[in-house]
Amino acid sequence: MKLRRFDAIVLSLGANDVLALKPVSGWERTLSALLDLIEADTAGETKTFILSVPLFQQNPHFPRVLGRMVDRHVHRLNSATQAVIAGRPNVVFVPLTEGARQAEGSHAYQRWAKELAPRISLELDAPIPRGGSRDHVPEEAARQDAAHLRILAHPTGDAALNRLTESVRTMFGTAAAAITLIGSVTQVTVAATCIAHATIPRSDAFCDLTIRHDERFVVQDTRADPLFADNPSVTGPPGIRFYAGYPIESPDGFRVGALWIMDTKPRLFTSEDAAILRILAQQAQEQLWTG
């Protein structure tokens, strides 16, 4: 699985290791090796959250006497976990409360989610620099193959996707909205509202920059940005003055295109706007691959 495609990784570990009374040194080696693999696959930029190992004594189905002995080892492994991640800024230890630990079945996941959500939200809502170290397109050949297959199987004019772009344009109140796919040398429009279904050189495409990021890509005033002021889509039709795009992925996790909005005047783009665009891009992504 391509871990880079995810916003966060949540690890729930240790229950079997505690029951087996795994030595602390072995736990530290195994956990370190796992975190090394995750960091290697994500370039160390994806947040990883490790849940504390639950206490067994609180489980009414677990023998109380055995629970006391096992829970002493739980505390050892939880302490060891915090020591292992001390030098890893993108790994967060999340201690679960007794209430969350005691919940059973689906209720357990609901309680865990209620405790995890605020922690994860705080970590992921930090401002994302426009340039950053994720400004490359991973595995470009495989990405192009995925985009090409989708272009062949999904010609322009899809009614459901066009309705989606109309909803996006109306929601943001922009001049136009579109869904585009990035091939090897061109950008192909598969759905659009108030803008032509055009094929343009990839080198001129704003969406080519969008797929080089795991998150939204925004230009609030193209004429004030030397990178875009001379772009043909800025100086000529459709006269892009504002652009905001969110990448669309293939089922294998390759960023193949974008859902984007544009306007003919500068605009601000808030974190709330970004959250909405993300949800709509996920809807477009689902429609592209299952519609």
N, C-alpha and C positions, 0 to 999 in steps of 0.2 A: 504494500500500500504506500502511495506517495504522500508522506506526512506533510510536505510543504504546502499542500492544498488546504490544510485545515487552519482555523484561527487559533485553536487551542487543543491540547491533548490532556486528558484526565486519566490518571493512573490510580486504580484501586488494587492495591497489592498487599501481600503479607499474611493473609489468613492461614493459608496452608503452611507457610514457613513458620509461623508461630506455633501451630499445632505440632509441627515436626521438631520444634525447639532448634531451629536452624541457628548455628553459631553467628554471633554478631559480625564477625570478620567475613564470613561467607556472604551474609546479607549485604554488607557494604560493597564487596566485590561485584556481586550480581547486579545491584542497583546502579553502581557506577558504570558498568558495562552497558546496561540498558539506556541510561541517560546519554552515554557517548554515542550510541547508535542513533538516538533521536536527534541529537545535536548535529551529527554528520549529515543526516537526511534533510534537516531543516535549516542548515547553515546557522544554527544556534539562535534563530530569530523567533521561532514559534514558542509561545508560552506553554510550559508543561506544569500541570497541577497534580500533586501527589496527595491523595487522601490519607489521613492517619489510619493505621491499622485499628480495627474496632476492638473494644474490650469484650471478652467472652463472658465475664461474670454477670454482665447485664442481660445476657440472653437467658430467658427462663427455661429454655430447653437444654441448656448446657449444665453438666454437673457442677455444683457450686464449689466443691473442694478443688476439683480440677481447674475450674475457672480462675481461682486465686493464683494458682501456680502459672497458668498460661498468661494471665494478665501481667504478671511481673515481666515476662518476656516481651509482651506487647510494648511496655514502656521502654524496654531496652532497644527494640527495633525502631520505634518512633524517634527516639533520641538519636540513634545511628543515622536515620534518614535525614534528620535536620543537619547533622554534621556533614553528610555526604553532599548535600545541596548548598552548603554555606558558600562555596566559591562559584556557584552557577546562578547568575543573576536572572536567568529566564526560567528558573524552576521555582515553584511556589509550594510550600507545605501548607495544607489546609486541615487543621484539626477539626474533627466532627464532634458536635456536642453529644451528650449522653442520649438526648431525645432522638437525634438522628440515628444514632447507633442502634437503638432499641427497636426502631420501626422494622416491620417485616414486609416481605412481598413487594408489591408495587408502591406501597406507602414509604418503604425505605428509600426508593429512588426519588420520590417526591420530596422527602425531607432533605435528602442529600442535595437535590437541585436547589432547594430554597436557601441552603447555606452556601452552596458553591456560586450561585448566580452573582451575588454582589461582589465577591472576590474576583471572579473572572471578568465581570463588567468593568471594574476599576482598572484592571490590567490592560484590557483590549481597547478601551476608549481613549487612550492617550493619542495625541495628535500624530499623524503619519506624515513624515516629510515627503515632498513630491519627488525628490531625487533618491535617496536611500540606497542601501546595498542590494535591494531586490530589483534592480533596474535591468534585469536580463530576462530573456525568454528561455526557460529550461527546455532541453531536449527538442530543439527546433524542428528537426526532421519529423519526429513523431507527432509534434503539434500540427505541422502542416498537413500530414496525412489525415489526422482527425478532422481538421477544418475542411479539407478537400472532400472527404466522404460526406460531410454534412451539407456542403454546398450542392453536391450532386443529388443527394436524396431530398433536399429541401429547397427547391427553387423559390425565387422571389414571388411575392403575391399571396403568401399564406394568410388566410383570413383571420385566424386566431391571433397570430403574431401582430398583424396590422391593428387589430382591436386593442391589443396590449399596448402598442406604441401610442395609440390615440389616448388611452387612459393615462399613460405616463405623461404625455404632453399636457393634458388637461390638469392633472394633479399638480404639476410644477408650474403651470402657466407659462411655458416656454414657447418659442417659435416653432420648434420641431422636436421630434424624438425618433430614434431609429435603432435597429438591431443589425449589427454588421459582423461579418466573419473576415478574419485576416488570413489570406493565402500566402504563397511564397513571395509574390511580387505585387499583389493587388489587394484592395479591400472591397468586399462584395456586400451590398446592402440586401438583406433578406426580408426586412420589413421596415416600413417607415411611415410617418405621418407628417404632412406639410413639408416634405423634402423629397427630392428625386431619388428613385431606386438606382443609384449610380454605382459604377465600379471605378475606383480611382487608384492611382499608384500607392502602394503601401508606404512609400517614403513620405507621402503628403498626409497620411492618415493620422488623425489624433488617436484613433483607437489602437494603432500600433504601439503607442506609448502606454495606453491603458493596460494592454496585456503584459506589459513589462512590470506590472505591480500586482500584488495580491489583493489590493484594496482599490478604492475609487481613485480616479485621476481627475483633477479639476484645474481648469484655467479660468479664473474669474474675469480677466480682461486680456484678451489675446493681443490687442494692439499695444498694451503696456509691457508685453513679454517679448524680449528680442528673439526667443526661440520660435515664436509663432507669428510675429508681426508680418512677415513676408510670405506666410503660407498661402497658397492659391485659394484655399477655402475661406481665408480671412479677407484677402484683398479682392476676391471675386465671389461669385455665388458659391454657397448660400450666405456668405457674409458672417461667418462665425465670430462672434465677439465674446461669447461665454460658452464653455464646454464642460460637461461633467459626465464621466463614463464609469461603468463598473464592469469588470471582466466577467465573461461567461466561459465556463469550463466544459470540456468533454467529460464523459463518464469516467475516463481514465485520469482526469485531473489536469489536462492540458488546457491552458488558457487560449481559446480559439477565436474569441471575438469579444464584443461588448454591447451592452445596452447603454445608450447615451442620449443626452438631451443637449440642445443648443439654443442660444438666443442671439439676437442681433444687437443686444446692448449688454454692458457689463452687469454681473449679478454677484451677490454673495451666496455662498453655499455652506450651510450650517451642518453640524454633526447630526441634527435631526433629519435634514435632507439626505445626508449620506446613508442613514439607517433605512430610510424609505427606498432609496434607489437600490440599495443592496437587496431588499426583499423582492422588489420588482425584477431585478436581474436574475434572481433565483427562479422566479416564475417563468421568465423568458427561457432560461436554461432548461427547465423541466419540459417546457413546450417544444423546444428545439429537438430534444432527444427522445421524447415519448409521443409527441403529437403526430 
